[in-house]
Amino acid sequence: MNLMSAPAVFETSPNPARPSRPLLAVLAADTAYVLTGWIIAVASFSVLITLFAVGLGTLVIVVGFPLLVLTLFIAQGFAVLERARIRVLTGVDVPAPVYRPTPNRSRVRRLLSPLADGRRWLDLLYGVLALIPSLLVFPIGLAWWSVALAGVLYPLYDWTLPRGPDGTSLAELIGLGDSTLVRVGLNFGIGLGAALTLPVVLRGLAMVLSSFSRAVLTRQRASVLADRVSVLTESRAAAASAEASALRRLERDLHDGPQQRLVRLAMDLSTAQRRLRTDPAAADPLISGAIEQTREALEELRALSRGIAPPVLADRGLAAALAALAGRCPVPVHLDTDQLDMARLSPAVENAAYFVVAEALTNLAKHSGASSGSVRVVRDERMLRVTVTDNGWGGAHPAKGHGLAGLSDRVRALDGQLVVDSPAGGPTVLAAELPARPVHPANGN
């Protein structure tokens, strides 16, 4: 299952060091970036201005709304193309925004939701204004290349140029005479100078053009930080919600289980104590029942403690803890944790992954009607991916009021994402992505 990043933020992780490229490769990339930029800018300006004008003009007959939405999506395409051109041709990574997801509402709201996304309007602004810097840098780049090529190759074609009685060469205009040697030497020198400065000029033009694109497409740093603050606020709210849900569930389980059993145990022991004085034989069954109640209370307390912080998870790691969960599940479960033989993850990530599997297997056993299930855990350098599948009748949902809502909050609190795909009739696939934050295997910090 393909999980997309839900939070609307910009990627701000540092870029790895890029190997230095040969001078000719840099010159070729800068040339391609500058010269093709004008063609793309003309196409972008023509298409977007036309669609935008038609969309505005037809708003009164409603047709303009879908036309404006189409304009924004085309502008997004040009923006994506420009980011790719900057990354490939100039070697600079441009942070890409995550656009607002389409709300799960009426069809009209889903259609018009892009009109409320400021990032798409920023793409439209870039698509219209990109023509201005392109018109400035394109003629300079083309002229510099033309002078360099024409001058350096001038000795090869000087003899082919017609010279009439009224013709005047550049050498004559500046007072150097009209000898072939002077004429060829002057033109060749100008071309050689243009050729030697060509890498610097084209690099400057490419940086001017890309700087304009980055300034418009990446927004200001304050806006990026504001987006990040918004995401962190949502994560903190999700963490608080998950913690509150866990505490309420623990309180309910204690009240309905061990607390009731301990109250009955106290009553049975009190009755047995009174009967010991008058009828010791009648107290025997009460004492035996109290002992059994004690054992059951201890088992329930152990189960609750596993739900808070399972000892096997802290002592032996996530793979062993998941194996214990799969072994206790009454439904046969195939477990695949072969890719967990790496350094231990942070306790918060391991706990979240454990509880995702625990809740999923609980639902599998109690509500899904499944005859089998599978748990697969895949880890790379960046992400831990947990997938739980069963062949039950489906219908699971992570919305508020359902049993999986707490899991979604717990995963979001770690900047992860939980996706549940459970159509009616099954199968159910629960997939969670968590950031793989390793810790030192010796101290666990």
C-alpha positions, 0 to 999 in steps of 0.5 A: 500500500502506498502511503502518502505524507499527510502533513502539509509541510515542506521537505526541509531535510538537508541535501546530501553532498553532491559530487562536483561535475565537470566544467563542460557538464555544468556549462551544458546543463546551464545552457539547457536550463536557460535556453529551454526556460524561455520556451517553457515560460512562453507556453506557460504564460500563453496557456495559463493566461488564456485559461484564467481569463476565460475562467474569470469571464465565465464565472457568472455561468458557473463554467468558470469554476471548473476552468479555474480549477483546471488552470490551477492544476496545469499551473501545478504541472508547470511548477513541478516541471520547473522544480525538476529542471532546477534539480536536474540541470542546476544541481539545487534541490527545491523544497516541494510543498504538499498540497491540501488533501481533497476533503471527504465532503460533497462532490462540489466541495471536492471539485472546488477545494483546490481554489482554497489552496494558496500554494496552487495560486502561488504556482499560477503566479509563477507560471505567469511571471516566469516569462519576465526573467526568461525574456531577460536571460534568454537573449543574453545567453543566446547572444553570448553563445552566438558570439563565442561560436561565430568568433572561434570558428571565424578563421574557417569561414572568413574566406566565404564572406563576400566583400564589396567595395562598400563593405567595412569590417570591424577591424577597419571601423576601429582603425586596425586596417583590413588585412586578412590577418588582422581581421581574422585575429580580431574576430577570433580574439573576441570569440575566444574571450566570449568562449572563455567567459561563457561558463561564468555568464551562463552560470550567472544567468542560470542562477538568476533564473533559478533564484526567481523560481525558488523565490516564488515556488518555495514561499518565504521561510516564515511561511514554511516555519508556520506550516511546521508549527501547525504540523507539530501542534497537530502532533501534540494534540494527537499525542494528548488525545492518544494518552487520554484515550489510553488512560480512560481505557486503562481506568475502564479495564481496571474498574471492570476487571481486577477491581471487581474481582478484588472487591469480591475477593474481599467479601469472600475472605470476610465471609470465610473469616466469620465462618472459621469461628463457627463452621470451619468446614464451610469456610474451606470452599470460600478460601479455595474460591478466594485463592482462585480469584487471586490468581485470576486477578493477577492474570488480569493485572499482568495482561493490563501491564502488558498493555501499558509497557510489555516487558518483553518489548523493553528486554528483547525488542520489537521482533520478540514482542510481536512474536509473543503477540502472534503466539497469543492470538487465537487466530493463526497469524503469519509473522514476517519480521526478518528486516528488524535485525538492525539497531534498536528503534527509539522506545516511542516508535517501538511502543507505537508499532507494538500497539498497532499490531496488538490492537489490529490482532485484537480486532482480528480475533474479536470482530473480523471473523477472519480465519487467518492473518499476517503481520509484516514489518519492513524497515529501512533507514528512514521508515518503519512500515507495519502491515497487518492483513486479515481475510475477514469481512471488513468494515474496520474504520479509524474514525472517531468512535471506532476502536482504531481512532486511538491508534491513529492518534498514537501514530500521528503523534510521532509524525507517522500515518495510519491507513486502513483499507477495509471494504465490505467483504474484506480483506482488511489491510491496516498499514502504519508508517513510523519514522525509524529513529534508531537508538544505541543498542547498548543503552537504549537512549 
